Amino acid sequence: MQHAHETHAPDQAAPKVELDDEDRSKDAFFAEVGDVANRMIEAHGKDFAMGVLIIGARFIAEGKPLARPT
């Protein structure tokens, strides 16, 4: 909450940072996960999407496969 005595500088564009290949790759994966999460939310709601992401993280932590073998 902003108080009367506080002032904020106008929004300034953040300096452009050059990303290396690894950071660009990570950004691409994060965007891809975001797209999948948005589709899950649209199809089945936030609770489902959060559950899938949490269970996925748990499986990764426990070394379990994320997909059924085909």
C-alpha positions as CSV (number, residue, x, y, z in Angstrom):
1,M,0.0,0.0,0.0
2,Q,1.4,3.4,-0.9
3,H,1.4,6.1,1.8
4,A,1.0,9.8,1.0
5,H,4.6,10.5,1.9
6,E,6.0,7.8,-0.4
7,T,6.9,8.5,-4.0
8,H,7.7,6.0,-6.7
9,A,9.8,6.6,-9.8
10,P,8.0,6.2,-13.0
11,D,8.2,2.7,-14.5
12,Q,11.4,2.4,-16.4
13,A,12.2,-0.3,-18.8
14,A,14.5,-2.9,-17.3
15,P,18.0,-3.0,-19.0
16,K,18.2,-5.5,-21.8
17,V,20.2,-8.6,-20.6
18,E,21.8,-10.9,-23.1
19,L,20.9,-14.5,-22.3
20,D,23.2,-17.4,-22.9
21,D,22.1,-20.5,-24.7
22,E,21.3,-22.3,-21.4
23,D,19.1,-19.4,-20.1
24,R,17.3,-19.2,-23.5
25,S,16.6,-22.9,-23.3
26,K,15.3,-22.6,-19.7
27,D,13.1,-19.7,-20.7
28,A,11.7,-21.7,-23.6
29,F,10.9,-24.6,-21.3
30,F,9.3,-22.3,-18.7
31,A,7.1,-20.8,-21.4
32,E,6.1,-24.3,-22.7
33,V,5.1,-25.4,-19.1
34,G,3.1,-22.1,-18.8
35,D,1.3,-22.9,-22.0
36,V,0.4,-26.4,-20.9
37,A,-0.7,-25.1,-17.4
38,N,-3.0,-22.6,-19.1
39,R,-4.5,-25.3,-21.3
40,M,-5.1,-27.5,-18.2
41,I,-6.7,-24.6,-16.3
42,E,-9.0,-23.9,-19.3
43,A,-10.0,-27.5,-19.6
44,H,-10.2,-28.7,-16.0
45,G,-9.6,-25.7,-13.6
46,K,-6.8,-24.4,-11.4
47,D,-7.0,-27.2,-8.8
48,F,-6.3,-29.9,-11.5
49,A,-3.4,-27.9,-13.0
50,M,-1.8,-27.3,-9.6
51,G,-2.2,-30.9,-8.7
52,V,-0.6,-32.1,-11.9
53,L,2.4,-29.7,-11.5
54,I,2.8,-30.7,-7.8
55,I,2.6,-34.4,-8.5
56,G,5.0,-33.9,-11.4
57,A,7.5,-32.2,-9.1
58,R,7.2,-34.9,-6.6
59,F,7.8,-37.6,-9.2
60,I,10.9,-35.8,-10.3
61,A,12.2,-35.5,-6.8
62,E,11.5,-39.2,-6.2
63,G,13.0,-40.3,-9.5
64,K,9.7,-41.8,-10.7
65,P,8.8,-41.8,-14.4
66,L,6.6,-38.9,-15.5
67,A,4.9,-40.9,-18.2
68,R,3.6,-44.5,-18.5
69,P,5.8,-46.7,-20.6
70,T,4.4,-47.3,-24.1
